[in-house]
Amino acid sequence: MNKHETYKTIHVVEDEHAIRTILLQILSGCGFRVRTFMSGESYLAYMQKDGFGMPTVLLSDINMPGMNGLQLLREVQQRHPDLCCMLMTGNPDQCAEWHLQQYGLAGRVRHVFTKPFPPSLLTEALESI
């Protein structure tokens, strides 16, 4: 049994199907429990359902149609301020500290990954939690 299999759950919010699928395969293969969502709106709707299980980590893309990842994290952290949040983006300018400050997220995002990133970078960050 993998050491993550019983206690770390990762929720991934990513609009690109191929990236969602790759992250699901990589993280599941490492023993994490993973649930994926295609938008910030779908994740917020899931949070409202009975039986919502708090993840260990919420990993969200920043650039998505509709609600972007920064807006999503702001909403989520208002409801669950202790939730560990990570972001990923193909545009490193979006993860600058001043940009995070605009959304009230300065100091509240554990890691920001610039795409493309090696899977080991993500799994190491998740293992450190």
C-alpha positions in Angstrom: 0.0 0.0 0.0 1.3 3.4 -0.9 1.8 5.8 2.0 -0.8 8.3 0.7 -3.5 5.8 -0.1 -5.5 6.2 3.1 -5.2 9.9 4.1 -4.4 12.5 1.4 -7.2 13.6 -0.9 -6.4 16.0 -3.7 -9.1 18.0 -5.6 -8.0 19.2 -9.0 -9.8 22.0 -10.9 -8.6 22.2 -14.5 -10.6 23.1 -17.6 -8.3 21.2 -20.0 -9.4 17.6 -20.2 -6.0 16.2 -21.1 -4.3 17.9 -18.2 -7.0 16.8 -15.8 -6.6 13.2 -17.0 -2.8 13.3 -16.7 -2.9 14.7 -13.2 -5.5 12.1 -12.2 -3.3 9.3 -13.5 -0.1 10.7 -11.9 -1.6 11.4 -8.5 -3.7 8.3 -8.3 -0.6 6.3 -9.3 1.2 7.8 -6.3 -1.6 6.7 -4.0 -3.4 9.9 -3.5 -7.2 10.0 -3.6 -8.1 12.3 -6.4 -11.3 14.0 -7.6 -11.3 16.3 -10.6 -13.5 19.2 -11.7 -13.7 21.0 -15.0 -14.4 24.5 -13.7 -14.5 26.6 -10.6 -18.2 26.7 -10.8 -18.5 22.9 -10.8 -16.2 22.8 -7.8 -18.3 25.3 -5.8 -21.4 23.4 -6.7 -19.8 20.2 -5.4 -18.9 21.9 -2.1 -22.6 22.6 -1.6 -23.6 19.0 -1.8 -24.2 16.8 1.2 -21.3 14.5 1.7 -18.7 17.1 0.6 -15.4 15.7 1.8 -12.7 18.3 2.6 -9.6 17.6 0.6 -6.1 17.7 2.0 -5.2 20.0 -1.0 -7.1 22.0 -3.6 -5.0 22.3 -6.8 -6.5 24.7 -9.3 -5.5 26.1 -12.7 -5.6 29.9 -12.9 -6.7 30.5 -16.5 -10.1 28.9 -16.9 -13.3 30.1 -18.7 -15.8 31.7 -16.3 -14.5 31.7 -12.8 -10.7 31.8 -12.8 -8.6 29.9 -10.3 -7.9 33.0 -8.2 -11.6 33.8 -7.9 -12.2 30.2 -6.9 -9.5 30.1 -4.2 -10.9 33.4 -2.8 -14.3 31.9 -2.5 -13.1 28.6 -1.1 -10.8 30.2 1.5 -13.6 32.4 2.7 -15.5 29.2 3.6 -12.5 27.1 4.6 -9.6 29.3 5.5 -7.4 26.4 6.6 -7.6 24.5 3.4 -4.2 24.1 1.7 -4.4 25.6 -1.8 -2.0 25.3 -4.7 -2.2 26.9 -8.2 -0.9 26.1 -11.6 -0.6 28.3 -14.6 1.0 28.6 -18.0 1.5 32.3 -17.4 4.0 32.9 -14.6 3.0 36.6 -14.4 -0.3 35.5 -13.0 1.3 34.1 -9.9 3.2 37.2 -8.9 2.7 38.3 -5.3 1.0 41.5 -6.3 -1.5 39.6 -8.4 -2.3 37.3 -5.5 -2.8 40.3 -3.3 -5.4 41.7 -5.6 -7.5 38.6 -4.8 -6.7 38.6 -1.1 -4.6 35.5 -1.5 -1.1 36.8 -0.6 0.5 34.3 1.7 -2.4 31.9 1.4 -1.3 29.8 -1.6 1.2 27.1 -0.6 2.7 26.5 -4.1 2.3 27.9 -7.6 3.4 25.6 -10.4 4.3 27.0 -13.8 3.2 24.7 -16.7 4.7 22.6 -17.9 6.2 21.2 -14.7 7.7 17.8 -13.9 5.3 15.5 -12.0 7.9 15.0 -9.3 7.7 18.7 -8.4 4.0 18.3 -7.7 4.2 15.0 -5.8 7.1 16.3 -3.7 5.1 19.4 -2.7 2.1 17.2 -1.9 4.2 14.8 0.2 5.5 17.8 2.2 2.0 18.5 3.5 
